[in-house]
Amino acid sequence: MPPMTQTLIVANVALFMLMQLTGDTIIGWFALWPLGSGLFMPWQVFTYAFLHAGLAHLAFNMFGLWMFGSELERVWGSRRLGQFYAVSVLTAAGAQLLITAATGSPVPTVGASGGLFGLLIGFAMLFPRRTITLLLPPIPMPAWLFVTLYGAIELTLGVTGSASGVAHFAHLGGLFGGWMMIRYWRGQPPFGRRRR
């Protein structure tokens, strides 16, 4: 497993274990609290992505991080993957803060899903025709279609308010951040020349 992907997974697992020992204390300090809650701190726009609500939440996100992060790190290297993941996490946090401010939600956000959605769009943009097979049901499809459908589902669930307790707009924020980062590196609008 490439080093940055491994480091991110180990950090997530270690903090999950720490959460089991400390309970709500770590949530109070490091989850992403809404701006008007009185509990928001600037570092939370990054730290929330290393906390998870349960073992299934952690396992699903770490599986995705391993699956897509490893592939991208082999192409980009550790430094670039770290930058890309950080941007995805931060844009996911920004989107979630806007939504919680607009809706008045008092609920904190945790999870690496925003970063994972950034990795998904990165994978689809680099390997658009690579086949991805859904877990349930096991339907193979090209990466670009998988990510497009997944994004459309997240938008629909977010707008309709279905599956409450899931930060759909944070997922979309991570998707958007990853998409913009690739466009920035490629020198595509709204950015200028190609970046190295």
Buried (B, 14 or more C-beta within 10 A) or exposed (E): EBEBBBEBBEEBBEBBEBBEEEEEEBBEBBBBBBEEEEBBEEEBBBBBBBBBBEEEBBEBBBEBBBBBBBBBBEEBEBEBBBBBBBBBBBBBBBBBBEBBEEEEBEBBBBBBBBBBBBBBBBBBBBBEEEEBEEEEEEEEBBBBBBBBEBBEBBBEBBEEEEEEEBBBBBBBBBBBBBBBBBBBBEEEEEBEEEEE
